[in-house]
Amino acid sequence: MLNIIHSDIFRLRKNKTILYAAIGAMAVVLLAGLLQFLVANNIWDMGNEAVYLGIMPIAQNDQLPDNAAEFALYFLGIGVLPFFVLIFIVAIIGADYSHGTLQNTLAFETNRRVVYIAKFVSGVLCSMFLTIACIIFSWIAGLALFGFGGFNWEYFERLVYSILLLLPVYMGLVGFGNCIVAVTRKTSATIAVYLLSIVLLATVIQSITTVFPASGWLAFLDPVTACKTISAYWLQSAGYTVLMIFIWLAFAAITTIIGLLRYMKEDITKTN
């Protein structure tokens, strides 16, 4: 399994997938920082447009980032990282279908269960690496835009916990994406279903909770909402945080099992 993980990560490094993903994510960091800077300094009064552009209060209050430390947490909360997870899903397991590279792996009678789980782990590890890289770049951008400040032991403790709390979310997203690939065997279908699910999920959940108020816990299945909650987890009750972790771990387990069963039974040596 370790050899497969190492091979996947090496392949991503060689074709610069990780580099391109990091550049894209950091461009979003910079754009978010510039917009925040314009709003915070009253250079651009965006009004309600701020909601649609992701200019939302950090930690779900009325305060914009005051320093580089707060901006890093703010970036985690705007919920763009789940979209970049798709890059690794398509590049790791999706490429095997589109390029036919899985034939070489299965030719050596490698256990398909091991291959699938290894690719799941590779996707999660790459997502965590991208998150850390974005946080570091957020500090750099935040220093330039908002100035130094906010760095203390409590801040780093909250930041580490926030990163760890993102792990179940990434597990669920990678499990979901890999499941789509295994079922459809097409990267184009995977991209469409994954993006539409994230974009439309919040609206669907809101409609359900309006009709059935007791189903409010479904909001945690929205990765954007989950990111916002995680970026300010200390403002939530421990019960909400535990519930969110449980929901995403359960989602990861269900989607991974479905994808794995499909992956093992189909003749995946054939490519479309």
C-alpha positions as CSV (number, residue, x, y, z in Angstrom):
1,M,0.0,0.0,0.0
2,L,2.8,2.4,0.9
3,N,4.4,1.8,-2.5
4,I,1.2,2.7,-4.3
5,I,0.8,5.9,-2.2
6,H,4.3,6.9,-2.9
7,S,3.9,6.2,-6.6
8,D,0.7,8.3,-6.8
9,I,2.3,11.3,-5.0
10,F,5.4,11.0,-7.1
11,R,3.3,11.0,-10.3
12,L,1.5,14.1,-9.1
13,R,4.8,15.8,-8.4
14,K,6.2,14.8,-11.7
15,N,3.2,16.1,-13.8
16,K,3.1,19.1,-11.5
17,T,-0.5,18.5,-10.4
18,I,0.2,19.4,-6.8
19,L,2.0,22.6,-8.0
20,Y,-0.9,23.7,-10.2
21,A,-3.4,23.0,-7.4
22,A,-1.3,25.0,-5.0
23,I,-1.0,27.9,-7.4
24,G,-4.7,27.9,-8.0
25,A,-5.5,27.7,-4.3
26,M,-3.0,30.5,-3.5
27,A,-4.5,32.7,-6.2
28,V,-7.8,32.3,-4.4
29,V,-6.1,33.2,-1.1
30,L,-4.6,36.4,-2.6
31,L,-8.0,37.4,-4.2
32,A,-9.8,36.8,-0.9
33,G,-7.2,38.9,0.9
34,L,-7.4,41.7,-1.6
35,L,-11.2,41.9,-1.4
36,Q,-11.0,41.8,2.4
37,F,-8.5,44.6,2.4
38,L,-10.7,46.7,0.1
39,V,-13.7,46.1,2.3
40,A,-11.9,46.6,5.6
41,N,-10.4,49.9,4.5
42,N,-13.7,51.2,3.1
43,I,-12.1,51.4,-0.4
44,W,-14.9,49.3,-1.9
45,D,-18.3,49.1,-0.3
46,M,-19.6,45.9,-1.7
47,G,-22.8,45.6,0.4
48,N,-24.8,42.4,-0.3
49,E,-22.4,41.5,-3.1
50,A,-19.9,40.5,-0.4
51,V,-22.0,37.4,0.4
52,Y,-21.8,36.1,-3.1
53,L,-18.1,36.8,-3.4
54,G,-17.2,35.0,-0.2
55,I,-16.5,38.1,1.8
56,M,-18.0,36.9,5.0
57,P,-17.2,37.7,8.6
58,I,-14.6,35.6,10.2
59,A,-15.8,33.3,12.9
60,Q,-19.4,34.1,12.0
61,N,-19.4,37.5,13.6
62,D,-19.2,41.1,12.2
63,Q,-15.5,41.5,12.3
64,L,-13.2,41.3,9.3
65,P,-9.6,40.0,9.7
66,D,-7.5,42.4,11.7
67,N,-4.2,40.6,11.1
68,A,-2.4,37.8,9.3
69,A,-3.4,35.2,11.9
70,E,-7.1,35.9,11.6
71,F,-6.9,35.9,7.8
72,A,-5.6,32.4,7.8
73,L,-8.6,31.2,9.8
74,Y,-10.9,33.3,7.6
75,F,-9.5,31.5,4.5
76,L,-10.3,28.1,6.0
77,G,-13.9,29.3,6.6
78,I,-14.8,30.6,3.1
79,G,-15.1,27.0,1.9
80,V,-13.0,26.9,-1.3
81,L,-10.7,24.0,-0.4
82,P,-13.3,21.3,-1.0
83,F,-13.4,22.3,-4.6
84,F,-9.6,21.7,-4.9
85,V,-10.0,18.2,-3.5
86,L,-11.5,17.3,-6.9
87,I,-8.2,17.9,-8.6
88,F,-6.5,15.1,-6.6
89,I,-9.5,12.8,-7.1
90,V,-9.3,13.2,-10.9
91,A,-5.5,13.1,-11.0
92,I,-5.1,10.0,-8.7
93,I,-7.9,7.5,-9.4
94,G,-9.6,9.2,-12.4
95,A,-6.4,9.2,-14.4
96,D,-6.2,5.4,-14.1
97,Y,-9.4,5.1,-16.1
98,S,-8.7,7.8,-18.7
99,H,-5.1,6.8,-19.2
100,G,-5.4,3.0,-18.7
101,T,-2.6,2.9,-16.2
102,L,-4.6,0.7,-13.9
103,Q,-4.0,-2.2,-16.3
104,N,-0.3,-2.2,-15.4
105,T,-1.0,-2.3,-11.6
106,L,-3.5,-5.1,-11.9
107,A,-1.3,-7.1,-14.2
108,F,0.8,-8.0,-11.2
109,E,-2.3,-9.3,-9.4
110,T,-2.3,-6.5,-6.8
111,N,-5.2,-6.7,-4.5
112,R,-7.8,-4.2,-5.8
113,R,-8.9,-3.4,-2.2
114,V,-5.4,-2.3,-1.4
115,V,-5.2,-0.2,-4.6
116,Y,-8.5,1.5,-3.9
117,I,-7.7,2.3,-0.2
118,A,-4.2,3.5,-1.1
119,K,-5.6,5.9,-3.7
120,F,-8.1,7.1,-1.1
121,V,-5.3,7.8,1.4
122,S,-3.2,9.5,-1.3
123,G,-6.1,11.9,-2.0
124,V,-6.6,12.7,1.6
125,L,-2.9,13.3,2.2
126,C,-2.6,15.6,-0.8
127,S,-5.6,17.6,0.4
128,M,-4.1,18.0,3.8
129,F,-0.8,19.1,2.2
130,L,-2.6,21.7,0.1
131,T,-4.4,23.0,3.2
132,I,-1.1,23.5,5.1
133,A,0.4,25.2,2.0
134,C,-2.5,27.6,1.8
135,I,-2.3,28.5,5.5
136,I,1.3,29.4,5.1
137,F,0.6,31.5,2.1
138,S,-2.3,33.1,4.0
139,W,0.1,34.2,6.6
140,I,2.3,35.8,4.0
141,A,-0.5,37.5,2.2
142,G,-2.1,38.5,5.6
143,L,1.2,40.1,6.7
144,A,1.3,42.2,3.6
145,L,-2.4,43.2,3.7
146,F,-3.4,43.3,7.4
147,G,-0.1,43.4,9.3
148,F,1.5,41.2,11.9
149,G,-0.5,40.1,14.9
150,G,-2.6,37.4,16.5
151,F,0.1,34.8,16.7
152,N,0.0,33.2,20.1
153,W,-0.2,29.7,21.7
154,E,-4.0,29.8,21.7
155,Y,-4.1,30.7,18.1
156,F,-1.8,27.9,17.0
157,E,-3.7,25.4,19.1
158,R,-7.0,26.4,17.4
159,L,-5.3,26.3,14.0
160,V,-4.0,22.8,14.6
161,Y,-7.4,21.6,15.8
162,S,-9.0,23.2,12.8
163,I,-6.7,21.4,10.4
164,L,-7.3,18.1,12.2
165,L,-11.1,18.7,12.0
166,L,-10.8,19.1,8.3
167,L,-9.5,15.6,8.0
168,P,-12.9,13.8,8.3
169,V,-14.3,16.3,5.7
170,Y,-11.5,15.5,3.2
171,M,-12.1,11.8,3.9
172,G,-15.7,12.2,3.0
173,L,-15.0,14.3,-0.1
174,V,-12.3,11.9,-1.4
175,G,-14.5,8.9,-0.7
176,F,-17.4,10.5,-2.5
177,G,-15.3,11.5,-5.5
178,N,-13.6,8.1,-5.8
179,C,-17.0,6.5,-5.6
180,I,-18.3,8.5,-8.5
181,V,-15.2,7.6,-10.5
182,A,-15.7,3.9,-9.7
183,V,-19.4,4.0,-10.7
184,T,-19.2,6.1,-13.8
185,R,-15.7,5.2,-14.9
186,K,-15.5,8.7,-16.5
187,T,-13.6,11.7,-15.2
188,S,-15.9,14.1,-17.0
189,A,-18.9,12.7,-15.2
190,T,-17.0,12.8,-11.9
191,I,-16.2,16.5,-12.3
192,A,-19.8,17.3,-13.2
193,V,-21.4,15.3,-10.4
194,Y,-18.9,16.4,-7.7
195,L,-19.2,20.2,-8.5
196,L,-23.0,20.1,-8.9
197,S,-23.3,18.2,-5.6
198,I,-21.3,20.9,-3.7
199,V,-23.0,23.8,-5.4
200,L,-26.6,22.5,-5.1
201,L,-26.2,20.7,-1.8
202,A,-26.6,23.8,0.4
203,T,-29.8,24.8,-1.4
204,V,-31.3,21.3,-1.1
205,I,-30.4,21.0,2.5
206,Q,-31.9,24.4,3.3
207,S,-35.2,23.3,1.6
208,I,-35.3,20.1,3.6
209,T,-34.6,21.8,6.9
210,T,-37.3,24.4,6.1
211,V,-39.9,21.6,5.8
212,F,-38.4,19.4,8.5
213,P,-36.8,21.6,11.2
214,A,-35.5,18.6,13.1
215,S,-33.2,17.7,10.2
216,G,-31.0,20.7,10.8
217,W,-28.0,18.4,11.3
218,L,-28.0,17.8,7.5
219,A,-26.3,21.2,7.2
220,F,-23.1,19.6,8.3
221,L,-23.1,17.5,5.1
222,D,-22.5,20.7,3.1
223,P,-18.7,21.0,2.9
224,V,-18.8,24.8,2.8
225,T,-20.8,24.9,6.0
226,A,-18.5,22.4,7.6
227,C,-15.5,24.5,6.7
228,K,-17.1,27.6,8.3
229,T,-17.9,25.7,11.4
230,I,-14.4,24.3,11.7
231,S,-12.8,27.7,11.2
232,A,-14.6,28.8,14.4
233,Y,-15.2,25.5,16.2
234,W,-14.4,27.1,19.6
235,L,-17.6,29.2,19.2
236,Q,-19.7,26.0,18.8
237,S,-20.7,23.5,21.4
238,A,-18.6,20.3,21.6
239,G,-21.7,18.3,20.7
240,Y,-22.0,20.0,17.3
241,T,-18.4,19.4,16.5
242,V,-18.6,15.8,17.5
243,L,-21.8,15.4,15.4
244,M,-20.1,16.9,12.4
245,I,-17.1,14.6,12.7
246,F,-19.4,11.6,13.0
247,I,-21.5,12.6,10.0
248,W,-18.4,13.0,7.8
249,L,-16.7,9.8,9.0
250,A,-20.0,7.9,8.3
251,F,-20.3,9.5,4.9
252,A,-16.6,8.6,4.1
253,A,-17.2,5.0,5.2
254,I,-20.4,4.6,3.2
255,T,-19.1,6.1,0.0
256,T,-15.8,4.3,0.2
257,I,-17.5,0.9,0.7
258,I,-19.8,1.5,-2.2
259,G,-16.9,2.6,-4.4
260,L,-14.8,-0.3,-3.3
261,L,-17.4,-2.9,-4.0
262,R,-17.9,-1.4,-7.5
263,Y,-14.2,-1.2,-8.0
264,M,-13.6,-4.9,-7.1
265,K,-16.5,-6.4,-9.2
266,E,-16.2,-4.4,-12.4
267,D,-13.8,-5.3,-15.2
268,I,-11.9,-2.1,-14.6
269,T,-9.0,-3.2,-16.9
270,K,-11.2,-1.8,-19.7
271,T,-11.0,1.9,-20.2
272,N,-13.6,4.2,-21.9
